Amino acid sequence: MTSRTSLLFCLCCLPSLLSGQNNLKTTVTQRYFNGVRKNLEAAADAMPAGKYGYKLTDGQMSFAEWINHSTERNYSDCATLKGESAPEAARKVAGLKEKAEVSQALKDSFAYCAAALDGIDDQKVLASPQMTYSLLHIVVHNNEIYGNIAGYLRSSGIVPPSTASRMDKKGK
């Protein structure tokens, strides 16, 4: 390959390389973060206030504790992505019990994460194992939590939001 051909090849590939710079962040955000955020927020809204203390068995966390756990981890992981300490709101989460405050704290933590995602790119995420872990953890961990609370919803006679949305799409 001549140097001229090599240069032409590199120039032709440059646009695709530049457009793919945030492929990881974009995929994580659009495909996974936004979906689990929607499902967890909808699950928190769907569960009746009187069921926030509900446990499937005595040894498990209550529905509110699962939601609070998601909220705490969101603040922790997204603070890492932002390069700062977790906000003051994170320190109050463990004591939340009522639906309105638990649900609002979850939504606030997801908004905090959305802002963190807006402020990063693939280069920053891949710069350290902790950054990569934090990005992936907000998706993986929240999906694990959603999987757990789906059982709480079903045993309470509520169709989980992810199933309800698929049923709605089939009905249309």
Residue frames as qw, qx, qy, qz and C-alpha x, y, z in Angstrom:
[[0.000, 0.892, 0.452, 0.000, 0.00, 0.00, 0.00],
 [0.412, 0.440, -0.031, 0.797, 1.48, 3.36, -0.97],
 [0.188, -0.256, -0.463, 0.828, 1.62, 6.23, 1.43],
 [0.280, -0.016, -0.222, -0.934, -0.92, 8.06, -0.71],
 [0.581, -0.257, -0.683, -0.360, -3.33, 5.11, -0.53],
 [0.452, -0.285, -0.694, 0.483, -2.74, 4.82, 3.22],
 [0.002, -0.134, -0.213, 0.968, -3.51, 8.50, 3.69],
 [0.448, -0.114, -0.421, -0.780, -6.68, 8.22, 1.61],
 [0.578, -0.276, -0.767, -0.030, -7.76, 5.16, 3.61],
 [0.312, -0.260, -0.571, 0.714, -7.18, 6.98, 6.92],
 [0.169, 0.060, -0.006, -0.984, -9.11, 10.04, 5.75],
 [0.537, -0.188, -0.591, -0.572, -12.01, 7.84, 4.65],
 [0.577, -0.306, -0.736, 0.180, -12.08, 6.07, 8.04],
 [0.160, 0.087, -0.392, 0.902, -11.79, 9.23, 10.14],
 [0.467, -0.273, -0.094, -0.836, -15.51, 10.15, 10.10],
 [0.804, -0.269, -0.483, -0.220, -16.53, 6.71, 11.32],
 [0.579, -0.049, -0.569, 0.581, -13.89, 6.78, 14.05],
 [0.021, -0.160, 0.248, -0.955, -15.00, 10.21, 15.23],
 [0.606, -0.279, -0.234, -0.707, -18.69, 9.31, 15.18],
 [0.821, -0.211, -0.529, -0.024, -18.01, 6.19, 17.25],
 [0.222, 0.432, -0.545, 0.683, -16.15, 8.01, 20.02],
 [0.379, -0.195, 0.524, -0.738, -19.06, 7.74, 22.43],
 [0.608, -0.026, -0.681, -0.408, -20.46, 4.43, 21.30],
 [0.383, -0.150, -0.833, 0.370, -20.21, 2.86, 24.78],
 [0.068, 0.208, 0.440, -0.871, -21.82, 5.79, 26.58],
 [0.468, 0.105, -0.267, -0.836, -24.50, 6.19, 23.93],
 [0.572, -0.073, -0.782, -0.237, -25.39, 2.50, 23.92],
 [0.277, -0.195, -0.779, 0.527, -25.45, 2.28, 27.72],
 [0.169, 0.207, 0.276, -0.923, -27.59, 5.39, 28.00],
 [0.522, 0.144, -0.294, -0.788, -30.07, 4.86, 25.18],
 [0.628, 0.014, -0.731, -0.267, -30.44, 1.10, 25.26],
 [0.574, -0.202, -0.745, 0.273, -30.10, 0.27, 28.95],
 [0.153, -0.116, -0.471, 0.861, -30.09, 3.23, 31.37],
 [0.361, -0.049, -0.108, -0.925, -33.19, 4.95, 30.01],
 [0.644, -0.175, -0.640, -0.382, -35.16, 1.69, 30.02],
 [0.532, -0.259, -0.716, 0.371, -34.33, 0.59, 33.53],
 [0.017, -0.039, -0.287, 0.957, -34.88, 4.14, 34.77],
 [0.499, -0.131, -0.305, -0.801, -38.35, 4.18, 33.23],
 [0.681, -0.212, -0.686, -0.145, -39.19, 0.74, 34.66],
 [0.423, -0.186, -0.643, 0.611, -37.98, 1.44, 38.20],
 [0.125, 0.012, 0.161, -0.979, -39.66, 4.83, 38.37],
 [0.592, -0.149, -0.417, -0.674, -42.91, 3.34, 37.05],
 [0.622, -0.202, -0.746, 0.122, -42.66, 0.44, 39.52],
 [0.208, -0.122, -0.520, 0.820, -42.22, 2.89, 42.40],
 [0.351, -0.013, -0.050, -0.935, -45.30, 4.77, 41.21],
 [0.624, -0.115, -0.618, -0.464, -47.35, 1.59, 40.65],
 [0.461, -0.180, -0.799, 0.342, -46.85, 0.07, 44.10],
 [0.377, -0.792, -0.328, -0.352, -49.51, 1.32, 46.54],
 [0.050, -0.705, 0.425, -0.565, -48.24, 3.36, 49.48],
 [0.775, -0.429, 0.280, -0.368, -49.45, 0.72, 51.93],
 [0.988, 0.106, 0.009, 0.108, -47.21, -1.88, 50.27],
 [0.325, 0.805, -0.408, 0.281, -43.92, 0.02, 50.59],
 [0.389, -0.565, 0.657, -0.311, -43.15, -1.92, 53.79],
 [0.957, 0.103, 0.076, -0.262, -44.09, -5.23, 52.13],
 [0.117, -0.545, 0.820, 0.133, -41.57, -8.10, 52.08],
 [0.720, 0.148, -0.572, -0.363, -41.93, -11.30, 50.08],
 [0.801, -0.274, -0.501, 0.178, -40.50, -13.17, 53.09],
 [0.506, -0.853, -0.067, 0.106, -39.31, -12.04, 56.50],
 [0.713, -0.352, 0.236, 0.558, -35.65, -12.32, 55.52],
 [0.485, 0.443, 0.378, 0.653, -35.88, -10.01, 52.53],
 [0.096, -0.136, -0.085, 0.982, -35.79, -6.26, 52.12],
 [0.331, 0.650, 0.541, -0.417, -39.05, -4.39, 51.90],
 [0.511, 0.688, 0.392, 0.335, -40.14, -2.83, 48.62],
 [0.042, -0.997, 0.045, -0.054, -39.08, 0.61, 49.93],
 [0.584, -0.620, 0.436, 0.289, -35.68, -0.76, 50.98],
 [0.701, 0.231, 0.512, 0.440, -35.09, -2.09, 47.46],
 [0.303, 0.873, 0.234, 0.304, -35.95, 1.30, 45.97],
 [0.316, -0.926, 0.197, 0.057, -33.75, 3.06, 48.53],
 [0.739, -0.290, 0.467, 0.390, -30.91, 0.68, 47.71],
 [0.580, 0.548, 0.397, 0.455, -31.18, 1.66, 44.05],
 [0.008, 0.980, 0.078, 0.183, -31.22, 5.33, 44.99],
 [0.549, -0.749, 0.305, 0.210, -28.12, 5.03, 47.20],
 [0.719, -0.052, 0.505, 0.475, -26.14, 3.16, 44.56],
 [0.429, 0.772, 0.318, 0.345, -27.20, 5.63, 41.86],
 [0.150, -0.982, 0.106, -0.049, -25.82, 8.49, 43.91],
 [0.658, -0.543, 0.438, 0.282, -22.61, 6.61, 44.70],
 [0.698, 0.180, 0.522, 0.457, -21.89, 5.42, 41.16],
 [0.346, 0.816, 0.306, 0.349, -22.91, 8.65, 39.47],
 [0.306, -0.929, 0.162, 0.129, -20.85, 10.75, 41.89],
 [0.675, -0.289, 0.505, 0.453, -17.87, 8.70, 40.71],
 [0.537, 0.522, 0.490, 0.446, -18.80, 9.46, 37.09],
 [0.055, 0.963, 0.148, 0.220, -19.02, 13.16, 37.97],
 [0.584, 0.303, -0.367, 0.657, -15.74, 13.08, 39.91],
 [0.226, -0.526, 0.249, -0.782, -17.30, 14.35, 43.13],
 [0.080, 0.021, 0.873, -0.481, -18.59, 13.17, 46.48],
 [0.108, -0.517, -0.822, -0.214, -22.16, 11.94, 46.63],
 [0.151, -0.521, -0.082, -0.836, -24.61, 14.80, 47.16],
 [0.235, -0.187, 0.595, -0.745, -26.20, 15.55, 50.52],
 [0.765, 0.001, -0.091, -0.638, -29.45, 13.92, 49.38],
 [0.692, 0.186, -0.697, -0.019, -27.69, 10.54, 49.34],
 [0.142, 0.193, -0.762, 0.602, -27.16, 10.65, 53.12],
 [0.483, -0.024, 0.346, -0.804, -30.89, 10.90, 53.81],
 [0.609, 0.110, -0.597, -0.510, -32.03, 7.92, 51.71],
 [0.330, 0.011, -0.921, 0.207, -31.68, 5.14, 54.29],
 [0.098, 0.210, 0.654, -0.720, -34.26, 6.77, 56.56],
 [0.446, 0.110, -0.246, -0.853, -36.94, 7.19, 53.90],
 [0.258, 0.116, 0.938, -0.203, -40.03, 5.00, 54.34],
 [0.461, 0.576, 0.441, -0.511, -43.09, 6.66, 52.78],
 [0.658, 0.460, 0.525, 0.282, -44.00, 6.21, 49.13],
 [0.265, 0.956, 0.105, 0.062, -43.85, 9.87, 48.16],
 [0.228, -0.871, 0.416, 0.126, -40.39, 10.46, 49.61],
 [0.675, -0.202, 0.662, 0.256, -38.93, 7.11, 48.48],
 [0.622, 0.581, 0.477, 0.217, -40.28, 7.49, 44.94],
 [0.175, 0.984, -0.034, 0.025, -39.12, 11.12, 44.67],
 [0.429, -0.708, 0.518, 0.215, -35.64, 10.25, 45.96],
 [0.716, 0.102, 0.624, 0.297, -35.35, 7.53, 43.30],
 [0.477, 0.799, 0.311, 0.192, -36.38, 9.98, 40.57],
 [0.097, -0.967, 0.227, 0.068, -33.92, 12.57, 41.87],
 [0.592, -0.461, 0.598, 0.282, -31.10, 10.00, 41.86],
 [0.670, 0.375, 0.554, 0.321, -31.87, 9.06, 38.27],
 [0.258, 0.956, 0.096, 0.096, -31.87, 12.74, 37.28],
 [0.365, -0.806, 0.430, 0.179, -28.47, 13.06, 38.98],
 [0.681, -0.100, 0.651, 0.321, -27.25, 10.07, 36.97],
 [0.559, 0.708, 0.386, 0.196, -28.62, 11.48, 33.72],
 [0.031, 0.986, -0.165, -0.018, -26.62, 14.65, 34.36],
 [0.545, -0.554, 0.584, 0.236, -23.54, 12.55, 35.10],
 [0.709, 0.255, 0.595, 0.280, -23.99, 10.67, 31.84],
 [0.377, 0.906, 0.170, 0.089, -24.30, 13.95, 29.95],
 [0.138, -0.932, 0.331, 0.044, -20.90, 14.99, 31.34],
 [0.600, -0.402, 0.654, 0.224, -18.86, 11.96, 30.29],
 [0.664, 0.549, -0.376, -0.341, -17.52, 10.41, 27.14],
 [0.984, 0.041, -0.170, 0.031, -16.05, 7.02, 26.35],
 [0.520, 0.510, -0.445, 0.521, -12.50, 8.22, 26.86],
 [0.279, -0.535, 0.444, -0.663, -13.28, 9.34, 30.41],
 [0.897, -0.213, 0.099, -0.376, -15.20, 6.15, 31.20],
 [0.954, 0.184, -0.183, 0.153, -12.43, 3.91, 29.91],
 [0.205, 0.759, -0.437, 0.437, -9.70, 5.88, 31.70],
 [0.138, -0.382, 0.781, -0.474, -10.05, 3.87, 34.90],
 [0.279, -0.183, -0.941, -0.060, -11.59, 0.62, 36.07],
 [0.016, 0.393, 0.647, -0.654, -13.65, 2.52, 38.68],
 [0.329, 0.356, -0.105, -0.869, -15.21, 4.75, 36.04],
 [0.411, 0.078, -0.778, -0.469, -16.04, 1.77, 33.82],
 [0.192, -0.241, -0.910, 0.278, -17.45, -0.13, 36.79],
 [0.147, 0.384, 0.426, -0.806, -19.62, 2.84, 37.81],
 [0.410, 0.256, -0.363, -0.797, -21.06, 3.27, 34.31],
 [0.460, -0.014, -0.842, -0.282, -21.89, -0.40, 33.94],
 [0.137, -0.188, -0.839, 0.492, -23.07, -0.74, 37.53],
 [0.330, 0.230, 0.241, -0.883, -25.85, 1.84, 37.19],
 [0.634, 0.166, -0.448, -0.607, -27.34, -0.37, 34.50],
 [0.520, 0.046, -0.853, 0.027, -26.57, -3.88, 35.76],
 [0.088, -0.091, -0.750, 0.650, -27.39, -3.20, 39.40],
 [0.431, 0.167, 0.164, -0.872, -30.62, -1.38, 38.64],
 [0.657, 0.104, -0.570, -0.482, -31.73, -4.24, 36.40],
 [0.380, -0.025, -0.881, 0.282, -31.03, -6.67, 39.24],
 [0.144, 0.160, 0.540, -0.814, -33.11, -4.54, 41.58],
 [0.562, 0.158, -0.190, -0.790, -35.91, -4.31, 39.04],
 [0.565, 0.057, -0.801, -0.191, -35.86, -8.09, 38.71],
 [0.191, -0.118, -0.819, 0.528, -36.31, -8.40, 42.45],
 [0.262, 0.236, 0.378, -0.856, -39.11, -5.91, 42.80],
 [0.485, 0.047, -0.572, -0.660, -41.00, -7.40, 39.86],
 [0.409, -0.192, -0.887, 0.093, -41.81, -10.26, 42.24],
 [0.021, -0.292, -0.544, 0.786, -43.10, -7.79, 44.84],
 [0.375, 0.199, -0.169, -0.890, -45.33, -6.19, 42.22],
 [0.504, -0.012, -0.758, -0.415, -46.67, -9.51, 40.89],
 [0.325, -0.249, -0.859, 0.307, -47.41, -10.87, 44.34],
 [0.085, 0.371, 0.393, -0.837, -49.34, -7.66, 44.97],
 [0.462, 0.611, 0.639, -0.068, -51.44, -8.17, 41.83],
 [0.176, 0.873, -0.123, -0.438, -49.58, -5.53, 39.79],
 [0.847, 0.420, 0.156, 0.287, -48.18, -6.22, 36.32],
 [0.523, -0.473, 0.156, 0.692, -44.56, -4.94, 36.23],
 [0.252, 0.793, -0.048, -0.553, -44.08, -1.90, 33.96],
 [0.021, -0.435, 0.753, 0.494, -41.82, -3.73, 31.49],
 [0.202, 0.245, 0.942, 0.106, -44.44, -6.43, 30.97],
 [0.258, 0.720, 0.485, -0.425, -47.27, -3.91, 30.83],
 [0.169, 0.695, -0.294, -0.634, -45.53, -1.93, 28.10],
 [0.039, -0.169, 0.898, 0.404, -45.00, -5.09, 26.00],
 [0.219, 0.469, 0.846, -0.131, -48.67, -5.99, 26.48],
 [0.226, 0.757, 0.182, -0.586, -49.68, -2.48, 25.39],
 [0.087, 0.523, -0.590, -0.609, -47.57, -2.75, 22.23],
 [0.110, 0.082, 0.965, 0.222, -49.11, -6.11, 21.33],
 [0.210, 0.603, 0.700, -0.318, -52.62, -4.73, 21.86],
 [0.183, 0.716, -0.045, -0.672, -52.07, -1.81, 19.48]]
